[in-house]
Amino acid sequence: LSLLLKGTVVAPPDKF
């Protein structure tokens, strides 16, 4: 989840 959270912080919440 850390990686996902970091990704959202750097880029827009595309994963969600």
N, C-alpha and C positions, 0 to 999 in steps of 0.2 A: 504493500500500500504506500510505502514511502516513495517509491519511484513514481507511482501514479500521482501522488500529491505534488511531488516536485514538478512533474510534467505539467500539471494544471497551473502551477504558479508561473512557470516559464511561458507556457503557451495557453491559449484559451481552452476551456473544458470541452475538448472534442471527444475525449474518452467517454464522458457521461452522455 
